[in-house]
Amino acid sequence: MRIAVLARLLDAGEAQVLEALGLMASLGGEAQSLFLGAAAQSSLSAVGEARLGVHPGLDDPEPELAYAAALRLLGDEAPRLLLMPEGPLFEMIGARLGGHYGMGVVRDVDEVQVEGDGIVLRKGAYGGKANVRLRARGGVVAALRAGAFAAADPPAQTPSVVELGNLAEGGQERRTVRDTSGDDLGRAKVIVSGGRGLGSREGYEGLRPFAAMLGASLGASRAAVDEGWASPSQQVGITGRKVAPELYLAIGISGASQHLSGMSGSRLVIAVNRDEHAPIFEAADIGVVADWYQLWPQLQKALEG
Ligand SMILES: Cc1cc2nc3c(=O)[nH]c(=O)nc-3n(C[C@H](O)[C@H](O)[C@H](O)COP(=O)(O)OP(=O)(O)OC[C@H]3O[C@@H](n4cnc5c(N)ncnc54)[C@H](O)[C@@H]3O)c2cc1C
């Protein structure tokens, strides 16, 4: 069975890509590591055959470009199983690739087994309260949940570089504006997420200096996104991003199951909420019962001092 990992060169060596490579190595079969990037690179960590599709626009590609590049790199015949780390590239093109090649598309995958001729995938369901197993007889594009698989430590290889050339179709130029604000959540070591408890857009924006001091990425609950304080790409949860940082700080977030299922891969969770009965405290390793706006000035002083 042919299996491939498809990822951005930008992410090569990141935990999520190493996990996808680890999974591919453990499944056996014919393996391909496919990367898309803006410039050739002399070596990268890869399992099986390493191929690098190169086009100048691929560092931060528009969806059309990323899609055209992926099609050219994958060729006429897609692998039976295409593994993609959950994140920006999958969000942009995963479903379209599945449609193009007639493959099923499954996201939030945390287990994959090859059983005879079938592929069995496990994914979260009902807000993370249950798992379902799906057996695919045809091809599958699987988006892998961050932190669900053991990372590989593959040797560096010299990839065969595929110059992708002109990817514009029909001479038409299409420009898409893509929201990139949550792009780094998947590989963030520290995430500060804000919820409705922050009370206003200014309140949410006020988390930025805190996040900057910690070198953290900024996430959000769906309520904060619905209020228009944060962008949809920053939403953590069952209908947002699944994240697995070393440290997750939840500020003014109640801890609804739909939010928890997106952050359950976090190693250490610290929650700040003024309601001591907030469900987030059941998921937190450290709970701080406090009003954020009283706590923050003291915290700021301590961090700056
Ligand atoms: C199908 C479906 C999918 C969903 N998907 C998601 C998802 O992906 N992600 C997600 O997050 N949600 C999701 N939700 C929504 C989810 O159910 C909750 O409504 C949402 O997570 C609540 O966001 P919140 O915790 O920010 O707001 P709230 O529930 O309103 O909680 C605000 C919290 O802030 C605290 N607070 C208030 N003021 C302060 C203060 N000054 N200092 C400290 N704490 C304070 C309050 O005590 C409260 O606990 C989904 C819901 C459905 C039905």
PDBQT file of the ligand as one rigid body, heavy atoms in Angstrom, charges set to zero:
ROOT
HETATM    1  C1  LIG A 401     -21.815  22.085  17.761  1.00  0.00    +0.000 C 
HETATM    2  C2  LIG A 401     -21.025  23.005  18.654  1.00  0.00    +0.000 A 
HETATM    3  C3  LIG A 401     -19.679  23.166  18.404  1.00  0.00    +0.000 A 
HETATM    4  C4  LIG A 401     -18.921  24.020  19.237  1.00  0.00    +0.000 A 
HETATM    5  N1  LIG A 401     -17.577  24.137  18.998  1.00  0.00    +0.000 NA
HETATM    6  C5  LIG A 401     -16.848  24.901  19.861  1.00  0.00    +0.000 A 
HETATM    7  C6  LIG A 401     -15.422  24.999  19.695  1.00  0.00    +0.000 A 
HETATM    8  O1  LIG A 401     -14.827  24.446  18.767  1.00  0.00    +0.000 OA
HETATM    9  N2  LIG A 401     -14.736  25.753  20.569  1.00  0.00    +0.000 N 
HETATM   10  C7  LIG A 401     -15.340  26.414  21.631  1.00  0.00    +0.000 A 
HETATM   11  O2  LIG A 401     -14.642  27.101  22.397  1.00  0.00    +0.000 OA
HETATM   12  N3  LIG A 401     -16.675  26.323  21.787  1.00  0.00    +0.000 NA
HETATM   13  C8  LIG A 401     -17.433  25.606  20.922  1.00  0.00    +0.000 A 
HETATM   14  N4  LIG A 401     -18.788  25.559  21.097  1.00  0.00    +0.000 N 
HETATM   15  C9  LIG A 401     -19.404  26.488  22.062  1.00  0.00    +0.000 C 
HETATM   16  C10 LIG A 401     -19.323  26.007  23.490  1.00  0.00    +0.000 C 
HETATM   17  O3  LIG A 401     -20.424  25.179  23.768  1.00  0.00    +0.000 OA
HETATM   18  C11 LIG A 401     -19.364  27.217  24.462  1.00  0.00    +0.000 C 
HETATM   19  O4  LIG A 401     -20.525  27.972  24.208  1.00  0.00    +0.000 OA
HETATM   20  C12 LIG A 401     -18.156  28.139  24.332  1.00  0.00    +0.000 C 
HETATM   21  O5  LIG A 401     -16.968  27.380  24.415  1.00  0.00    +0.000 OA
HETATM   22  C13 LIG A 401     -18.182  29.153  25.479  1.00  0.00    +0.000 C 
HETATM   23  O6  LIG A 401     -17.130  30.041  25.338  1.00  0.00    +0.000 OA
HETATM   24  P1  LIG A 401     -16.539  30.785  26.620  1.00  0.00    +0.000 P 
HETATM   25  O7  LIG A 401     -16.095  29.769  27.615  1.00  0.00    +0.000 OA
HETATM   26  O8  LIG A 401     -15.572  31.784  26.140  1.00  0.00    +0.000 OA
HETATM   27  O9  LIG A 401     -17.805  31.616  27.148  1.00  0.00    +0.000 OA
HETATM   28  P2  LIG A 401     -18.723  31.421  28.401  1.00  0.00    +0.000 P 
HETATM   29  O10 LIG A 401     -19.277  30.049  28.452  1.00  0.00    +0.000 OA
HETATM   30  O11 LIG A 401     -19.674  32.552  28.386  1.00  0.00    +0.000 OA
HETATM   31  O12 LIG A 401     -17.743  31.557  29.642  1.00  0.00    +0.000 OA
HETATM   32  C14 LIG A 401     -17.115  32.740  30.050  1.00  0.00    +0.000 C 
HETATM   33  C15 LIG A 401     -16.380  32.446  31.344  1.00  0.00    +0.000 C 
HETATM   34  O13 LIG A 401     -15.630  33.575  31.739  1.00  0.00    +0.000 OA
HETATM   35  C16 LIG A 401     -15.701  33.721  33.144  1.00  0.00    +0.000 C 
HETATM   36  N5  LIG A 401     -15.462  35.139  33.443  1.00  0.00    +0.000 N 
HETATM   37  C17 LIG A 401     -16.293  36.197  33.245  1.00  0.00    +0.000 A 
HETATM   38  N6  LIG A 401     -15.659  37.347  33.561  1.00  0.00    +0.000 NA
HETATM   39  C18 LIG A 401     -14.413  37.006  33.972  1.00  0.00    +0.000 A 
HETATM   40  C19 LIG A 401     -13.306  37.770  34.444  1.00  0.00    +0.000 A 
HETATM   41  N7  LIG A 401     -13.347  39.108  34.506  1.00  0.00    +0.000 N 
HETATM   42  N8  LIG A 401     -12.181  37.103  34.796  1.00  0.00    +0.000 NA
HETATM   43  C20 LIG A 401     -12.118  35.733  34.729  1.00  0.00    +0.000 A 
HETATM   44  N9  LIG A 401     -13.154  34.975  34.282  1.00  0.00    +0.000 NA
HETATM   45  C21 LIG A 401     -14.288  35.602  33.908  1.00  0.00    +0.000 A 
HETATM   46  C22 LIG A 401     -17.091  33.248  33.510  1.00  0.00    +0.000 C 
HETATM   47  O14 LIG A 401     -17.140  32.836  34.866  1.00  0.00    +0.000 OA
HETATM   48  C23 LIG A 401     -17.313  32.102  32.513  1.00  0.00    +0.000 C 
HETATM   49  O15 LIG A 401     -16.913  30.870  33.076  1.00  0.00    +0.000 OA
HETATM   50  C24 LIG A 401     -19.553  24.718  20.302  1.00  0.00    +0.000 A 
HETATM   51  C25 LIG A 401     -20.919  24.534  20.534  1.00  0.00    +0.000 A 
HETATM   52  C26 LIG A 401     -21.646  23.701  19.717  1.00  0.00    +0.000 A 
HETATM   53  C27 LIG A 401     -23.102  23.522  19.997  1.00  0.00    +0.000 C 
ENDROOT
TORSDOF 0
